[in-house]
Amino acid sequence: MQPCLFRETFLIKKNMSDAENGKLYIVATPIGNLEDITLRALRVLKEADLILCEDTRVTKRLLSRYEISTSARSYHQHTSEEKGQQIIREILSGKDLALVTDAGTPGVSDPGNVLVGMAVENGIQVVPIPGASALAALVSVAGIDMQKFVFFGFPPHKKGRETFFKEIAASKYPVMYYESPHRVLKNLELLQSLGADKRIILGRELTKMFEETVRGSISEISEYFKNNTGKVKGEFVIIVH
């Protein structure tokens, strides 16, 4: 993100003093079950001038379900800085834009925080529309003391992976992280090899048809999925405690 972007957009704002700025709405969408969306979120998506989304195909399924005709445009981690500037210009011109992710709350392990940062730097009002979050969903059924915990996001694929799990093993607080089905067993084995005497609460496919919460030691969880390889799919949220 280049400093000149903010100087440029502030200049645009000054030159448009007679126009009222739009707003950027950060809208949480379902993580699986399409019923898990708030009435407020539906209203904002209907009233927005444009919806920014990771994958228009995914978001349009939700929009179609609720008969929302608002136009959708892609915004993801590979979106160019130039397109980011254009989005800021549109909001400064008076348009209200809604940002969604494929599932859950934008800004949690996705590039939504970048756009929010740009909006804040340009004096744009950013409005959170809270709702579904895999993180909060698993915390709510953890059954352990979660007054203090650490969230690590996704583990690195290669560089920094061992350091990532060493920090989990050393933490005195519960640690939460997201995991992919392709690496969940391998990474649990790495965590165990670091001598971590920890227990696991693992949420899989939360709110979906095959939702499952599994609890046990690292070795017990690993053994469970080795014996049920058909379940090593979907999205995982893990608490190590």
WOHUZI-V119950 format. One record per residue. N is the residue number from 1. PHI is phi as a letter, one per 30 degrees, with the letter a starting at -180 (999 if undefined). PSI is psi in whole degrees, -180 to 180 (NA if undefined). BURIAL is + if it has 16 or more other C-alpha atoms within 10 Angstrom, else -. Layout:
# WOHUZI-V119950
n->{N/N}
phi->{PHI/PHI}
psi->{PSI/PSI}
burial->{BURIAL/BURIAL}
This chain:
# WOHUZI-V119950
n->{1/2/3/4/5/6/7/8/9/10/11/12/13/14/15/16/17/18/19/20/21/22/23/24/25/26/27/28/29/30/31/32/33/34/35/36/37/38/39/40/41/42/43/44/45/46/47/48/49/50/51/52/53/54/55/56/57/58/59/60/61/62/63/64/65/66/67/68/69/70/71/72/73/74/75/76/77/78/79/80/81/82/83/84/85/86/87/88/89/90/91/92/93/94/95/96/97/98/99/100/101/102/103/104/105/106/107/108/109/110/111/112/113/114/115/116/117/118/119/120/121/122/123/124/125/126/127/128/129/130/131/132/133/134/135/136/137/138/139/140/141/142/143/144/145/146/147/148/149/150/151/152/153/154/155/156/157/158/159/160/161/162/163/164/165/166/167/168/169/170/171/172/173/174/175/176/177/178/179/180/181/182/183/184/185/186/187/188/189/190/191/192/193/194/195/196/197/198/199/200/201/202/203/204/205/206/207/208/209/210/211/212/213/214/215/216/217/218/219/220/221/222/223/224/225/226/227/228/229/230/231/232/233/234/235/236/237/238/239/240/241}
phi->{999/c/e/d/e/d/d/d/d/d/d/d/d/d/d/c/d/d/c/d/d/d/b/c/c/c/c/d/b/e/c/a/d/d/d/d/b/d/d/d/d/d/d/d/d/d/d/d/d/a/c/c/b/d/b/d/d/d/d/d/d/d/d/d/e/c/h/c/c/e/d/b/b/d/b/b/d/c/d/d/d/d/d/d/d/d/d/d/e/d/d/d/d/j/d/c/c/c/c/b/c/e/a/j/c/e/j/c/h/a/d/e/d/d/d/d/d/d/d/d/d/c/i/d/d/c/c/d/c/d/l/d/a/d/e/d/d/d/e/d/c/d/i/b/d/c/d/b/a/c/c/c/i/c/d/d/d/b/d/i/d/d/d/e/d/d/d/d/d/d/d/d/c/e/c/c/a/c/b/c/d/d/b/e/d/e/d/d/d/d/d/d/d/d/i/d/c/b/c/b/c/c/c/b/h/e/i/c/e/c/e/a/c/c/b/l/d/e/d/d/d/d/d/e/d/d/d/b/d/d/c/d/a/j/c/c/b/b/c/c/b}
psi->{118/137/-33/-25/-45/-38/-40/-46/-32/-38/-41/-42/-43/-36/-8/40/-24/-13/146/131/149/-171/157/116/131/105/120/136/166/148/-2/-72/119/-9/-14/59/142/158/-37/-42/-43/-42/-45/-42/-35/-37/-17/153/-25/144/126/130/157/-50/113/-31/-41/-48/-36/-25/-41/-44/-40/-40/-37/17/49/124/5/138/146/141/143/140/115/-172/-18/4/133/159/-35/-42/-33/-40/-42/-39/-44/-43/-41/-41/-41/-23/-6/-1/143/123/143/132/127/161/174/-35/133/-154/123/149/-10/102/38/171/8/-34/-27/-48/-39/-43/-41/-43/-45/-43/-25/14/19/137/127/123/118/134/90/162/-138/143/126/-36/-55/-34/-45/-38/-40/-24/12/-41/15/170/111/27/-30/126/167/137/126/-4/-144/140/147/151/-42/-83/126/-1/-46/-39/-41/-49/-25/-40/-37/-46/-32/-11/137/-7/157/142/132/143/158/150/150/156/-22/-22/0/-46/-43/-42/-32/-39/-39/-44/-42/-37/-19/6/22/117/75/162/159/139/116/124/129/132/43/135/-1/179/-40/34/141/137/121/136/143/-174/168/-44/-38/-42/-43/-44/-39/-47/-26/-33/-9/64/-25/-16/-3/68/163/-169/141/140/130/137/126/123/NA}
burial->{-/-/-/-/+/+/-/-/+/+/-/+/+/-/-/-/-/-/-/-/+/+/+/+/+/+/+/+/+/+/+/+/-/-/-/-/+/+/-/-/+/+/-/+/+/+/+/+/+/+/+/+/+/+/+/+/-/-/+/+/-/+/+/-/-/-/-/-/-/-/-/+/-/+/+/+/-/-/-/-/-/-/-/+/+/-/+/+/+/+/+/+/+/-/+/+/+/+/+/+/+/+/+/+/+/+/+/-/-/-/+/+/-/-/+/+/-/+/+/-/-/+/-/+/-/+/-/+/+/+/+/+/+/+/+/-/-/+/+/-/-/+/-/-/-/-/-/-/+/+/-/-/+/-/+/-/-/-/-/-/-/+/-/-/+/+/-/+/+/-/-/-/+/+/+/+/+/+/+/+/-/-/-/+/+/-/+/+/-/+/+/+/-/-/-/+/-/+/+/+/+/+/+/+/+/+/+/-/-/-/-/-/+/-/-/-/+/+/-/-/+/+/-/-/-/-/-/-/-/-/-/+/-/-/+/+/+/+/+/+/+}
